[in-house]
Amino acid sequence: MKNNKSTNDPSSKSIYYSILLAGKYLGLGWIMVTPTIILTFIGNFFDNKLNLGYFMTLIGLMIGLFIGIIGTVRILKS
């Protein structure tokens, strides 16, 4: 007996689409967190070197969040 399932079966496309979509949404966390953490640490480094309190840390945090939000919006639009 032959297996009548073909590669054009809609259920197989649905599974691949679901896996792709899950990977896309799981990646959103990394897109948001990575620039935020990196720029916050850079700001903290400059605060310690220039003795500015927490000014550069907050600037790095805000810029990191802004970049993360822009990246998230671009991923969600595509």
Helices and strands as residue ranges (DSSP letters): H 10-50, H 55-77
